[in-house]
Amino acid sequence: MATPRDIFNLSGPLHLTTVNWEDTNHRRAVAASLVKGVYSLEHDRQQKRQGPQALAPPWWDFFNFQLVHVLVDNADLSIFGAIYEFKFPASYSYGMAPNPPRYVIAFRGTINRPDTRCQDLKLDLQFICNRLQNSSRFQLAMQEVENMAAVAGAANIWLAGHSLGSAIALLAGKNMVKMGCPTETYLFNSPFISAPVEQFEDRKLKHGIRFARSVIKAGVAVALKDRQQRRRENDTFVALSAWVPYMFVNPSDPICSEYIGYFQHREMMVELGAGGIEKLATQNSIRNSIGSLFSSGKESEPLHLLPSAHLTINLSPSEDFKRAHGLRQWWSPNLYSQSKLHQFSRNFFGPQLHNRNGLMPENVNAIVKL
């Protein structure tokens, strides 16, 4: 049975009758809607809704996209992704700035229903164990991203995902950067593999835990990795730093909220004069450092660790976890949010405060040494 969340005319961003592609709020809403379209495609498949009964098409038709391909998991045959193509109106002159993306590749998150529960939870576990890159779902997704980049050019493609789908988009985006083909990427409620310290109310306790964790991570990395290995990892981290995905998190969502503390803590460590420690800690995890001892130094880099991001925090009150982790919040016209650019480089962080919905002061810039 269909729920109001699947019906675009009841839940979708009907206020976006005209999309200003220069407006980051509009781009966020469109990207979230296209990810929602993937969820709706799978719901249609499970409910056997076809033709006029299908509920998914309005989620992309409304924004002048068309569905060109669906990505199907070969384990449970569920739809986990979709490729959309923007259909330029006859009156639109291509080459005008700014342009919409020619293609968007979107990935859904976990669906807790009988047809999808087993495989999705298996992939959630693979993500937690830092093995998502070995899954057939990710390998198929990565192949499609590479194929589309070869056809259309990486600059003409967006990646977007929610929850588990955000982890897939993040990993694919990192891989594209390493191949010299960065893509614009939208990450909604992306999971962070760590205890959700951000959920603690005591600010001093949060800072104390994070400080101790940074010291331990840096110490473990120094103890278990030689200087050459640390230099290689640092070079990789720096190489990724020019790529700035758009990341959207809710502080009431324990799955993604730790990204707030992850970026804020880097600045605090610099202010404390512990930038050297944090520079090492921010690109390592204790588990992966120790795991490398048992894998001949071939342990994969921690997926959730990210050099740079344009981080948007939803400051609107969330009644429950379901709303805090949901997609609908990200196309709300009344979103009360705070946005900040976190830019990492070899020599410094460069955070900038950005005005969002009139909530942030204008013309505030800060650059701190690392």
C-alpha positions as CSV (number, residue, x, y, z in Angstrom):
1,M,0.0,0.0,0.0
2,A,1.3,3.4,-0.9
3,T,2.2,5.9,1.8
4,P,2.0,9.7,1.6
5,R,5.8,9.8,1.6
6,D,5.8,8.1,-1.8
7,I,3.3,10.4,-3.4
8,F,5.1,13.5,-4.9
9,N,2.0,15.7,-4.8
10,L,1.7,15.1,-1.0
11,S,5.3,15.1,0.0
12,G,7.5,16.5,-2.7
13,P,8.9,20.0,-3.1
14,L,6.0,21.5,-5.1
15,H,7.3,25.0,-4.3
16,L,10.2,24.5,-6.8
17,T,8.2,25.3,-9.9
18,T,11.3,27.0,-11.3
19,V,14.7,25.8,-10.4
20,N,17.5,28.3,-10.0
21,W,20.6,26.1,-10.6
22,E,22.8,28.7,-9.0
23,D,20.9,28.4,-5.7
24,T,22.4,25.7,-3.5
25,N,19.1,25.3,-1.7
26,H,17.4,24.4,-5.0
27,R,20.2,22.0,-6.1
28,R,20.0,20.3,-2.7
29,A,16.2,19.8,-3.1
30,V,16.5,18.5,-6.6
31,A,19.3,16.0,-5.6
32,A,17.3,14.8,-2.6
33,S,14.2,14.3,-4.8
34,L,16.0,12.2,-7.3
35,V,17.4,10.0,-4.5
36,K,13.8,9.7,-3.3
37,G,12.9,8.6,-6.8
38,V,15.1,5.6,-6.4
39,Y,13.4,4.6,-3.2
40,S,10.0,5.0,-4.9
41,L,11.2,2.9,-7.9
42,E,12.0,0.0,-5.5
43,H,8.7,0.5,-3.7
44,D,6.8,0.4,-7.0
45,R,8.7,-2.8,-7.9
46,Q,7.8,-4.5,-4.6
47,Q,4.2,-3.4,-4.8
48,K,4.0,-4.3,-8.5
49,R,2.9,-0.8,-9.4
50,Q,3.4,-0.2,-13.2
51,G,2.2,2.3,-15.8
52,P,-0.3,4.9,-14.5
53,Q,-0.2,3.3,-11.0
54,A,3.6,3.8,-10.6
55,L,4.4,6.6,-8.1
56,A,8.1,7.1,-8.9
57,P,8.1,9.1,-12.1
58,P,6.9,12.5,-10.7
59,W,10.0,12.6,-8.5
60,W,12.1,13.3,-11.6
61,D,9.5,14.4,-14.2
62,F,8.8,17.5,-12.1
63,F,12.4,18.7,-12.6
64,N,12.6,17.9,-16.3
65,F,14.6,14.7,-15.8
66,Q,14.0,11.4,-17.5
67,L,15.0,7.9,-16.2
68,V,17.5,6.3,-18.5
69,H,18.7,3.4,-16.5
70,V,18.1,1.6,-13.2
71,L,20.8,-0.2,-11.2
72,V,19.7,-3.6,-9.9
73,D,21.5,-5.6,-7.2
74,N,22.3,-9.0,-8.5
75,A,21.8,-10.6,-5.1
76,D,18.2,-9.7,-4.3
77,L,17.2,-8.1,-7.7
78,S,16.2,-4.8,-5.9
79,I,16.6,-1.4,-7.5
80,F,19.3,0.5,-5.6
81,G,20.2,3.2,-8.0
82,A,19.1,5.2,-11.0
83,I,20.6,7.3,-13.8
84,Y,18.7,10.4,-14.8
85,E,19.2,12.6,-17.8
86,F,18.2,16.3,-17.8
87,K,16.0,17.1,-20.8
88,F,16.7,20.7,-21.7
89,P,13.5,22.6,-22.7
90,A,13.4,23.9,-26.3
91,S,13.8,27.4,-25.0
92,Y,16.9,26.6,-23.0
93,S,20.3,27.6,-24.5
94,Y,22.9,25.0,-23.4
95,G,26.1,26.7,-22.3
96,M,24.3,29.3,-20.2
97,A,25.7,29.5,-16.7
98,P,24.9,28.0,-14.4
99,N,23.8,24.7,-16.0
100,P,21.9,21.8,-14.6
101,P,23.7,18.5,-14.6
102,R,23.4,16.5,-17.8
103,Y,23.2,13.3,-15.7
104,V,22.5,12.4,-12.1
105,I,23.4,9.0,-10.6
106,A,21.5,8.5,-7.4
107,F,21.6,5.7,-4.8
108,R,19.0,4.8,-2.1
109,G,19.7,3.7,1.4
110,T,18.4,0.8,3.4
111,I,14.8,-0.3,3.0
112,N,13.6,-2.4,5.9
113,R,11.2,-4.6,4.1
114,P,11.2,-8.3,3.4
115,D,12.4,-8.0,-0.2
116,T,15.4,-5.8,0.7
117,R,16.1,-6.2,4.4
118,C,18.6,-9.0,4.2
119,Q,20.9,-7.7,1.5
120,D,20.7,-4.1,2.7
121,L,21.6,-5.0,6.2
122,K,24.5,-7.1,4.9
123,L,25.8,-4.1,3.0
124,D,25.3,-1.9,6.2
125,L,27.6,-4.4,8.0
126,Q,30.1,-4.4,5.1
127,F,30.2,-0.6,5.4
128,I,30.8,-0.8,9.2
129,C,33.7,-3.3,8.6
130,N,35.1,-1.0,5.8
131,R,34.4,-3.6,3.2
132,L,31.8,-1.9,1.1
133,Q,34.2,-1.5,-1.8
134,N,34.2,-5.3,-2.1
135,S,30.4,-5.7,-2.5
136,S,28.9,-6.5,-5.9
137,R,26.5,-3.6,-5.4
138,F,29.3,-1.0,-5.1
139,Q,31.3,-2.5,-7.9
140,L,28.3,-2.3,-10.2
141,A,27.7,1.3,-9.1
142,M,31.3,2.2,-9.7
143,Q,31.3,0.7,-13.1
144,E,28.2,2.8,-14.1
145,V,29.8,6.0,-12.7
146,E,32.9,5.3,-14.8
147,N,30.9,4.6,-17.9
148,M,28.8,7.8,-17.6
149,A,31.9,9.8,-17.0
150,A,33.5,8.4,-20.1
151,V,30.3,9.3,-22.1
152,A,29.4,12.7,-20.7
153,G,32.4,13.9,-18.8
154,A,32.7,13.9,-15.0
155,A,32.0,17.7,-14.9
156,N,28.5,17.0,-16.3
157,I,27.6,14.4,-13.7
158,W,26.2,14.6,-10.2
159,L,26.4,11.8,-7.7
160,A,23.8,11.7,-4.9
161,G,22.8,9.3,-2.2
162,H,21.1,8.9,1.2
163,S,22.4,6.8,4.2
164,L,23.8,3.6,2.7
165,G,23.4,5.1,-0.7
166,S,25.4,8.1,0.5
167,A,28.2,5.8,1.5
168,I,28.2,4.4,-2.0
169,A,28.2,7.9,-3.6
170,L,31.0,9.0,-1.2
171,L,33.2,6.0,-2.1
172,A,32.5,6.4,-5.8
173,G,33.3,10.1,-5.6
174,K,36.6,9.4,-3.8
175,N,37.6,6.9,-6.5
176,M,36.7,9.4,-9.3
177,V,38.9,12.0,-7.7
178,K,41.8,9.5,-7.6
179,M,41.3,9.0,-11.3
180,G,41.5,12.7,-11.9
181,C,37.7,13.0,-12.6
182,P,36.0,14.8,-9.7
183,T,32.2,14.9,-9.7
184,E,29.8,17.1,-7.9
185,T,28.4,15.0,-5.1
186,Y,25.4,15.3,-2.7
187,L,25.6,13.2,0.5
188,F,22.4,13.0,2.7
189,N,22.7,11.6,6.2
190,S,26.0,9.9,5.4
191,P,27.0,7.3,8.0
192,F,30.0,7.9,10.2
193,I,31.7,4.9,11.7
194,S,32.3,6.0,15.3
195,A,30.5,6.3,18.6
196,P,28.0,9.1,18.2
197,V,29.7,11.5,20.7
198,E,27.8,14.4,19.1
199,Q,24.6,13.0,20.9
200,F,26.1,13.9,24.3
201,E,24.8,17.2,25.7
202,D,27.8,18.0,27.8
203,R,30.1,20.1,25.5
204,K,33.2,19.6,27.7
205,L,32.7,15.9,27.7
206,K,32.4,15.8,23.9
207,H,35.6,17.8,23.5
208,G,37.4,15.6,26.1
209,I,36.5,12.4,24.4
210,R,37.5,13.6,21.0
211,F,40.8,15.0,22.2
212,A,41.7,11.7,23.8
213,R,40.6,9.9,20.7
214,S,42.8,12.1,18.5
215,V,45.8,11.5,20.7
216,I,45.3,7.8,20.7
217,K,44.7,7.6,16.9
218,A,47.8,9.7,16.2
219,G,49.9,7.6,18.6
220,V,48.7,4.3,17.1
221,A,49.4,5.5,13.6
222,V,52.9,6.6,14.5
223,A,53.5,3.3,16.4
224,L,52.2,1.0,13.6
225,K,53.1,2.8,10.4
226,D,56.5,3.8,9.1
227,R,57.2,7.4,7.9
228,Q,57.0,6.4,4.3
229,Q,53.5,4.8,4.7
230,R,52.3,7.9,6.6
231,R,53.6,10.2,3.9
232,R,51.8,8.2,1.2
233,E,48.5,8.3,3.2
234,N,48.9,12.1,3.8
235,D,49.5,12.6,0.0
236,T,46.3,10.7,-0.8
237,F,44.4,12.7,1.8
238,V,45.7,16.0,0.4
239,A,44.9,14.9,-3.2
240,L,41.3,14.4,-2.1
241,S,41.1,17.8,-0.4
242,A,40.3,19.8,-3.5
243,W,37.1,17.8,-3.9
244,V,34.4,19.3,-1.8
245,P,31.2,17.3,-1.7
246,Y,28.0,18.7,-0.3
247,M,27.2,16.9,3.0
248,F,23.8,17.2,4.8
249,V,23.5,16.1,8.4
250,N,21.0,16.3,11.3
251,P,22.4,16.6,14.8
252,S,19.5,14.4,16.0
253,D,20.5,11.6,13.7
254,P,23.2,9.4,15.4
255,I,24.1,7.8,12.1
256,C,25.5,11.0,10.6
257,S,25.8,13.5,13.4
258,E,29.4,12.7,14.2
259,Y,30.5,14.5,11.0
260,I,29.6,17.8,12.9
261,G,32.1,17.0,15.6
262,Y,34.6,15.6,13.2
263,F,35.0,18.9,11.3
264,Q,34.5,21.2,14.4
265,H,37.1,19.2,16.4
266,R,39.8,19.8,13.7
267,E,39.5,23.6,14.2
268,M,39.5,23.2,18.0
269,M,42.7,21.2,17.9
270,V,44.4,23.8,15.8
271,E,43.3,26.5,18.3
272,L,44.7,24.4,21.1
273,G,48.1,24.2,19.3
274,A,47.6,20.5,18.6
275,G,47.2,20.8,14.9
276,G,50.1,18.3,14.2
277,I,48.3,15.6,16.2
278,E,45.0,16.3,14.5
279,K,46.5,16.3,11.1
280,L,47.5,12.7,11.6
281,A,44.4,11.7,13.6
282,T,41.9,13.1,11.1
283,Q,43.1,10.7,8.4
284,N,43.4,7.6,10.4
285,S,41.2,5.3,12.5
286,I,42.4,3.0,15.2
287,R,40.7,0.0,13.8
288,N,42.2,0.4,10.3
289,S,45.7,1.1,11.7
290,I,45.6,-2.1,13.8
291,G,43.9,-4.0,10.9
292,S,46.8,-3.2,8.6
293,L,49.0,-5.4,10.8
294,F,46.9,-8.4,9.8
295,S,46.5,-7.6,6.1
296,S,50.1,-7.0,5.0
297,G,49.6,-3.2,5.1
298,K,46.8,-3.4,2.5
299,E,44.0,-2.3,4.8
300,S,41.6,0.0,2.9
301,E,41.5,3.7,4.0
302,P,38.6,4.5,6.3
303,L,35.7,5.4,4.0
304,H,34.0,7.9,6.3
305,L,37.1,10.1,6.8
306,L,36.9,13.1,4.5
307,P,39.4,16.0,4.0
308,S,36.9,18.6,2.8
309,A,33.2,19.2,2.7
310,H,30.5,21.8,2.4
311,L,28.7,20.8,5.5
312,T,25.0,21.8,6.0
313,I,23.5,21.1,9.5
314,N,19.7,21.0,9.8
315,L,18.9,23.1,12.9
316,S,15.2,22.5,12.8
317,P,13.8,20.5,15.7
318,S,13.4,16.8,14.9
319,E,10.6,14.9,16.7
320,D,12.1,11.5,16.2
321,F,14.9,9.5,14.6
322,K,12.8,8.7,11.5
323,R,12.4,12.4,10.7
324,A,16.0,13.2,11.6
325,H,17.3,10.5,9.3
326,G,14.8,11.1,6.5
327,L,15.1,12.7,3.1
328,R,12.1,14.9,3.3
329,Q,13.8,17.5,5.5
330,W,16.3,18.3,2.7
331,W,13.7,19.7,0.3
332,S,11.6,21.6,2.9
333,P,11.2,25.3,2.0
334,N,11.3,26.1,5.7
335,L,14.6,24.4,6.4
336,Y,16.5,26.2,9.2
337,S,20.1,25.3,8.6
338,Q,23.7,26.3,9.0
339,S,26.3,25.8,6.3
340,K,30.1,25.9,6.5
341,L,32.9,25.1,4.1
342,H,35.6,23.0,5.6
343,Q,38.7,23.0,3.3
344,F,41.7,20.9,4.1
345,S,45.1,21.3,2.5
346,R,48.7,20.3,3.2
347,N,49.4,23.5,5.1
348,F,46.1,24.8,6.4
349,F,42.4,24.5,7.0
350,G,40.3,27.2,5.4
351,P,36.8,27.3,6.9
352,Q,34.4,29.9,5.8
353,L,31.0,30.8,7.2
354,H,28.4,31.1,4.6
355,N,25.1,32.9,4.8
356,R,22.2,30.4,4.6
357,N,18.6,31.5,4.8
358,G,19.7,34.7,6.4
359,L,20.8,32.9,9.5
360,M,24.6,33.2,9.3
361,P,26.6,36.5,9.4
362,E,28.0,37.6,6.1
363,N,31.6,38.3,5.1
364,V,33.1,36.1,7.9
365,N,36.2,34.3,6.9
366,A,38.8,32.3,8.9
367,I,42.0,30.5,7.9
368,V,43.8,28.6,10.5
369,K,47.2,26.9,10.2
370,L,47.7,23.2,10.5
